[in-house]
Amino acid sequence: MVSDARALATRLAELGDAALARTLAARGVSPQAPWHDFFDAAEGLLDPASIDRALTRLDRHDLRALAAGDGAAGGEPARLALVAADGTSYGPVAERVAAAAAAAPDAFAAPPPPVEPAPAEPRNAAAAAERAFTTAGSLADVLVLCSHTPLARTGAGPVSAVDRRRLMDAGAIEFADDLEDLLASAAGAGLATPHEREWAVTEAGERWLETPTPERWEAIAAGFRASLPDGLRTPSGGFVPPASWPGMYPLEPEWPARAERLHRIGVRWGLLAPDHSPAEFPWTAALRAGGRADAATMAPYLPAEIDKVYLQADLTAIAPGPLAPALDLRLRSIAVRESRAQASTYRFTAESIGAGMTEGETAESMREFLAGLSLTGIPQPLAYLIESTATRHGLVRVRADETTGRTRVESPDDALLQAITVDQALRPLGLLVLEGDDALSSRVARDAVYWTLADARYPVVALDSRGAPESIHRRTAATASAPAGTPHEAYARLIGTLRGGHGTDGESGWLERELEQAVRARAEIVVVVRMPDGAERSFTLEAAGLGGGRLRGRDRAADIERTLPVSSIVSVRAA
């Protein structure tokens, strides 16, 4: 154990900070672990319970290699700090592998030969493409709603029941349980990311919303493959046949449920056949072989997207087929979608048009967009609604007062300002009527005041420092390339503590470590000291202190306290 711990401590110290953080994260080490140096870390990682947890993260091939004493020096066992630099298992690891093999011999048995899937029939391929199209639409709805109001997460991770209900009421999802699969797909493709206690749409997610369905599917398919566990991936960059997935991590109790979820997500996106059928679609065959995600073979089965709608005098828009995503996204910024199917219905209201203006639309930009989109021109009732809403919009103006550092709320309509003053929903803004000033004033930042008024349905516009209208967005998209809480950030303090401990080179580092442990436990130890004449002498001491290069302890046999120079100590062992 001592030599193994020393070797592992030295190996951990040689890792860079990023690699060390990944190892600690993979082993499930708490960032608040009470370790003082790399020797503490090595002993913690070689603890039997810690090793057993690490073995559950290994696939069947790695487990068999460890059991045969042929661990890979650069594979998952090495990343989990289970093997030395030459690929041999540390002693405690070999012991726990032997115990696991005795308790669960099936986990170390050779896997059956993979069964290559057969090509799927055209009718099944068409059904899979339809599922992918429907799922893409559902995810788009979720991301649109999430971009306006982030989805709150519970302490355990799932989206809150309130937000699940909100998405169901909006028609984004049919069943509450669908949401986690959709978000997992989005996270795998970098379209959304969990940040603290909420889900946020990334910049890639905002771009994805405007792309055609085939390109949407390609992004999801590539992300799905990339997010598969290493045990399911092949050297060519593809993945093993789905029939092999359930038995790939035999020591992980939660793996069967996770494998089933991965298969379910694959079915949703038309990648895998339902009911674990061995059939395989042509677009999946290329992806499984390691090729790029290509929807060319799926495209003939997808519904054709249209770029025109019928605008009705009853303030609705009828899309006779699936509207192109970019057009659908913009139309929904100024209208409320009432139904989503092969033919969709959108309704224009004063609130929806006002919301579009809040996001930067103008009467002219809306008329230009709708004129190019409509097969029937712009009906007079809709033109009037746009004009009347634009006339009222901007009656309330919000600007930052650089002189006082406060936010000003102005309006030419005194009655409207009075209504804002007494509105109980706006009390958190702390709006004040300043003496000799027709405007209201708040200590809250301009953007927060703006969105509070907008959410309360006031016709508000934000002004920049020059007094010109400025379009502002509720929140900045998250950046998937730099997610918060990376392992390097999470373990920075612990890694700093470990590197601040004593060195790990040679006998002196380990000797100092053993002496520190003995002093901490006030243990009785046998110390071998080299005398000035070169002879060696043993002392049995109760270790009491270590400092200034000297060990202090009580010699029970002589009943005296001795102080020994650490530089003269040859070895130490328990009494």
N, C-alpha and C positions, 0 to 999 in steps of 0.2 A: 504494500500500500504506500509506504514512504517513497520508494523509488518511482512508482507510478504517479503519485501526486506531484513529486518534484519535476518529472518529465512534462506533465501536463501544465504545471505552473509556468515552466520555461516556454512551452509552446504558446500558451495564451499571451504571455508577455511579448512574443515576437509578432503577434498579429497586429495589423493596423487598427485604428479606432473603429472604422466602419465595419471591417470584418469581425472584430471582437463583438461589436454591438449586435450584428446579425446572429452570431453564435449564441449570445446571451438570450436574445429574443426567441430563437428557435428552441432553446432549452427551457423556455418559460420562466426565466429567472426574474424575480421582482427587482425593479429599479431601486427599491429601498433595501436590498439585501444587506445584512450587517457584515459585509466583508471588508477587511482592512488591506489586504494585499492579494497577490496572485496565488499564494499558497492557500488562503481561505477559499478562493474561487475554485481551485483545483479540488480541494477536499469536498466542497459543496457539490461539484459536478460529478464526483466519483461516489457520492452517497448512493446506496442501493435504490432508494425510492426515486431519486433523480434520474438514475440510469433507466429504471423501468419505464418512467414517463417518456424518456427519449426513444426507447425501443418502439413505442407505439407509433412514432412518426416515421418509421422505416418501412419501405415496401418489402414485399416478399423476397425480391432478389437481393436486397441489401442484408436482410436477416439471414438468408442462406449463406451469403458470403462471410458474414461475421461468425456464424456457427462453424464454418469451415476454416476459420482463421485466415481468411483472404479478403479483409476489408479494403475498400478502395481508398487510396491516400487523398483523392480529390473529390470524392462524392459526398453524399448526404451524411454518412457516418463521420467523415472528417469535419463537415460543417457543424455537426452536433458535438464535436470534441469527444468522440467515442474511440478514436484510433489515433495512434502516433503518426509521426511524419512518414514512416515507411509503410503505413497501412495496417500494422498489427494492433490488435485490441489491447487496451490497458487491462491489467489483471482483474480489477473489480468488474469491468465491462464483460470480460469473458465469463466470469462467474455468473452474472445475471443473465447472459445469453444462454448459458447451459441450463439455468433454472427455468427460463422461459421455454426452452425446447423440451424440457421434461414435462412441464405443465401443459403445453399446447403444441404437441408434435406436428399437428396439421399445419400450423403456421410456418413451419420450416420445410414443408414438403414441396417438391417441384410443382410448379403450376402446370395445368393441362395445356396442351398446344392451343394457341389462339385459333378461333374459328373465324375465317374470313367471311364477311357478310356477302350476301348475294345481291345483285342489282334489284332495286325496287321496281314494281310495276308502275306504269305511267299514271294510273288513277291514284295510287298512293303518293306518288311524287306531287301530283296536283293538290292533294289534300294537305301535304306538308307545306307547300308554298303558300296555300291559303292561311294555314296557321301562322306562318312567319309574317305574312302581311298583316294579319289581325294583331299579332303581338307587337309588331313595330308601331302600329297605331296606338295601342294601349300605352306603350312606353313613352311615345311622344306626348300623349295627354298627361302622363305623370310628370314628365320633365317640364312641360309648360306650366303646370300648376305649381311645381316645386320652384321654378324660377321666380315666381311672384311671391310665394310664401313657402319658405323651406319646411320640409317635413320634420317634425319633432321626433326624436328617438327616446325610447324609455331607457332606464338605467341598464337593462339587459341587452339593448341593441335594437330590437324591432321598432318599427314606426308606431307611434302612439295610436290608440283606438280612435281618438278624435280625428286624426288625419286620415286614417283608413276609411272612416265613414265619409269624410269630406270627398275623398277620391271616388268612392262608390256612388255618392249622390251626384257627382259631376259626370258619371258615366265613364271614367277613366279605367276602372277595373270592374270586373263582374263579381269577383269574390275577394274577400279581404286577404285570404292567404296568397293570392296572386302577386301581391305587392312586393314581398321580399324576393321572389324569383326575378321580377323585373328589375329591382334595384341591384341585385347581384349581377345581372347581365350588364346594367349600366356601369357599375363599378369596374367590371372586368374590361370594358371597352374604354374606360376613362371618361365616361360621359357625366358621371356624378360621383361624389366622394362623401363619405361620412366625416363630418367635422364636428368634434366635441359632441353636442347633444342634438345634431340635426344633419339632414342630408342636403347638400348644396349641388347645384348644376355647375359643371365646369365650362370653360370656354369651348372645349371640344364638344361638349353636349349642346351648347348653343348653336354651333356650326352644324352638328348632326341633325338638328331639328329642321334645317333648311335644305337638306339633301334629299334626293329621290329615294324611294323605298329600296331599290337594289343596293345603292351605296350604304344606306342605313344597315341593311342586313350584312353586308361585307364587314363593316366595322364591328358589329356585334359578334359575328362568327370568328373573326380574328381574335377578339378579346376573350371569347369563350375558350378557344384553344390555348391561348397564352396563360389563362388563369387556372388551367388544369394542374393538379399536383404533379410533381416530377415523376412519380411512379407510373403515371398514365402516359407520359410523353415518350417519344421514340427518338433515337439519335438523329433521324432525318428532320426533326422538327414537327412531326405529326403526333398522332396519339394511337394507342393500342385499341383494338376493337372493343366496343362497349361491353360485349359479353364478358370481357376479362376484368372489368372494373370492380365488381363487388368483392372479389377475393384478394385485391392488391395490397391492402394494409390489414393483415390478419390479426395484429395485436391491438388495433385501435377500436375500442368498443363503439365509438360513434361513427366509424367509417361506413357501415352499411347504409345508415340514414343519409350520410353526406353523398355517397355514390348514387343513391336513389334520387336525391335532389338534383345532382348534376345531370342525370339522365332526363329528369323532368324538364329542366331548363332547355336541354338540347331538343326535346320534343317540341316545346313551345316555339322555338325558332326554326323548326323544319330541318334540324340537323340530324336528328335521330328518329327512328321509327317508334311509334307507341307500342306499349305492351311488350317491350324488350324483343321486338321482332328482329330477326337477323338481316332483314332487308336494309339496303343502303342506297341513299340518293346520290345521283352523279356529282352534285356540288359538295357533298360530304366526303365522297371518295377522294377527291383532290385535296381537300383540307386535311383528311386523315393521313394522306401520304406525305404531307409536309409542304404542299403547294400553297399559294396565296388564296385567300378567300375570294372567290369569283362567282358572282351571281348570274353570269351569262347563261348557264344551263337552267337556272331557276326562272329567269325573266319571262320565258314564254308562258309560264304557268301563272304569273302575277297579273292582277287586273290592270288594265291600262289607266294611267292617271290623266286627268283632264286639266285644262287651263281656262275654262270658261264656266260661268254660272248664269242662272236666270234671276234677275232682281225683280221682286214683286212689289206691287203697290201697297201690300199689307206690311211693308217694312221687313220682308224676309228675303233671303237668298237661297236658291235651290241649286245644289250641285248634283247633276244627274249621274255622277260617278265619283270615284275617289279623287279629290282635288289634289293637285301637286302640292307636296309638303310646304314649300316656301310660300305659295299663295294661300294655303290653308292657315299657315301661321300668321300671316299679316291680316287676313280677313278676320281671324279670331281676336286680333288686337282691337278691332272696332265693332265687333258683333259678337253675340252670344250664340254658340253652337247649341241647337236644341236637340239634334239627333245625329248619330254617327253610324253610317252603314255604307252600302254601295252608293246610296244617294243620301246626302247630308243636308240638313236645314240649319240656316243661321238667321238670327233675328237682330235687327238694329234697334237700339234704344238710346235715349238721351244719355243714360249712364254709361253704356258701352262706348258710344262715340266720345263722350267726355273722358273716359279712361284712355282711349287712344290718343286724345290730345294731351293728356297728362304724360304719356310716353313719348310725345314729340310730333304726333301727327298734326296737320293743319287742315282747314276746310279744303284748300286747294289740293293738297297732297292726297286727301281721301277721294275727292272727285276724280282726279287723274287716275288713281288706282282702280276705282270702281268702273270708270268708263272703259278701261282696257280689259277688265275682267268680265264685264256683263255682255250677254248676248242680246239683251233687251234694252240697253241704255239705262239711264238713272231715272227711276220714276219720280214724279214731282213730290210725293210725300217724303221720300227719302232725301231729296235735295233740300227740302224745307227743313227737315230735322237736322241735317248737317249744318245748315246756315244758322238756324236758331241756337243750336248748341254752341257753335263757334262764337256767336255774338255774346252769349252769357259766359263762356269759358274765359277765365282770366280776370273776372271781376275782383278776385282776391289775389293780391300779389305779395310774395314773400321774398325778402332780400336780407342780406347780412349788412349790418350797420358797422362799418369799419371804425367809426369814431368811438362808439361805446362798447363794441364787441358783442352786442346783442343782436337779436333778429327782429326785424320790423315786419308787421302784417298790415298791409294797406288796402284800401278799397274806396272807390268813389261812391259806393252805396252805404250810407250811414246805417241804414237798417240792417244790412248784412253784417257790418262790423259789430253792431249791438247784439245780433244773434250769436255771433262767435263768442262774444264776451260772456254770455250767460249759458253757453252750451256746456253741460256737465261733462260730456265726453272729452272736452278739451282742457279740463282742469289741470292735468299733469303738465301742460305747457306753461302754466303760471303767467298767463297773458295779463299785462297791465296797461291801463290807459294813462299815458304820461301827460302831465300838465302842459298845456299849450301845444299839444301835438294831436293830430287827427288819427294817427296810426296806433296800433297796439304793439307792445314790446314784450319779448320773451328772452330768457337766458338760454333756452334750448337752441341747439344748432339749427341752421336754416333748413337743411335737408330733413331733419326729424320733424320740424314744424310743418314743412311742406307735406310730408307723407301722412302726418296725423290729420291735417285738414282734408287731404285727398280721400283718405279712408272714411272721413266723416261726410263725404259727398259735397264738399264745398268746391266751387269752380275756381280752383287755385292754379296759379302759375308761378314758377320760380324765376327770379331775375338775377342776372350776373352783376358784377361790380360796375358795369357801364349802364345798367338798367334795362338791358335787352333780355327778352325771354330766353330761358335756358332749359334744355331737356335734360332731366336727371333720371337715373335709374335707381330702383329701390335698393339693389345691392350689387356688388361686383361679383362676377362669376368666380368660382373657386378655380385654382390652378392645379390640375391633376399632377403636373410634373413635380410639384413641390408640396406634397401633402403635409399637413401638420402632424406632429407626433411621430416622426421617423424613428427607427431604432437608435440611430446615432444621437438624436436629440434626447430620446427617453433615457438612455444609459450614460449620458455625458458625465453626470455627477459621479456615478459609480465607477466608471472607467478612470476618471480623474483620481479617485481614491485608490484604486488598484495600482495605478502607475506611480502614485505617491508613496507606495509601500517600499520596502527594501528590495534590493535586486534579487535576481533569480539565478545568477551565474555561479557555478562551482559549488563547493562544499560550504563556503562561508555563508551564503544566502540561506541555505537550508538549515545550517547549524543555528543561525540567529533566529530563524523561525521556530525551531524546536525549543530553544531557550525561552523565547517569548511565551510560547504556549505553557511551558512548565511554570514560569513565574505567574502567569495569569491564573493557573489552577493551584498554585502553591504546592506543586507535585513533588514527590520524592524521586530524585533522579541519580543516576550513576554517571559522573563526569570523568572522562579520561583526559589528563593534562600532561603535556610534554614539558618536562623539567629543563632547567638551563643546561644540564649535562647531557641532554638528549634522551634520558630515560623517561618512561611513561608511568604515571601513577593515577590510581582511581580514587575518587572521593564520592561518598554517598551523601547528598545534600538535600535539604528541603529548600527548593528555589524560592527566594524571597524578593529579589530585585535585579534589574538589569539596566545599566546606564553607564555612560562614560567609558564604554569598552570593557566593562567589568561585570562579572556575575557575582551576586551576593547570595549566600545561603547558609543554613545552619547544618553543621556536621554533627549528626546525632551520636556517632560513635565517640567523637572527642568532646562532644558537648561544648563546641565553640562555633562562632560565626566565621566563615571563611569568605574571602573576596578573591576571585580568580580572574586573571586577564582572559578575555574571550579569545584573543589571538593565540593563546597557548592551549586552548581546548581542542583536543583531537576529535572527540566524539561524545555523544550523549545518548543515554537510553533510559527507559523507565526502570526504576529500582525493582 
